[in-house]
Structures are given as C-alpha cells and as structure tokens.
Amino acid sequence: MKAKGQLIMAVCSIALGLLAGIWLWQMPFVGLPVVVGGLVLGGLSLKSERHSTALTGILICIVALFLVLVNLGLEYLIVPGKL
C-alpha cells in the first residue's frame, strides 16, 4: 500500500507541475504554491520503486517554477510597486 501511495504522489507531482507550467505561471501568487506542492510531493516519492516518475514530476515543477519566477520578476519590473 505504501508503494501505491508514493506512486500517486509522484503522479500528482507531474500533474501539479503541468498545471502550473501551462496555466498558473501567468498568476504567480497562485502558481507558486502549486509548484511548491508539486516539488514536495515529488521529493517525498523519490524513495519509491518508481523514482523516475517522481524525478519527472520534480523536473516539470522546476521548469514551472522558473516560469512563475520570471513572470513575477517581469510584473515587478513593468509595474513597480505592484507587490
């Protein structure tokens, strides 16, 4: 049962990374917690036998995190004082 739970966490990490990378990077204050959640789930499921799935989720979340942070930086540069 524990292995199944870790597989579910790894798949959720992929899903959260894709969600943040495709849609939520445009709203950094929503996308950032989603990406962090995906990274945490991927990290927790790394010790499972399907660690490649967890690693895929972590990599997707890192790309999504980069997009979120770039968008956050651009919003701050374009509209100073918005934060």
Protein Blocks (a to p, Z undefined) as FASTA:
>chain_A
ZZmmmmmmmmmmmmmmmmmmmmmmmmmmlmmmmmmmmmmmmmmmmmpmklmlmmmmmmmm
mmmmmmmmmmmmmmmmmmghkZZ
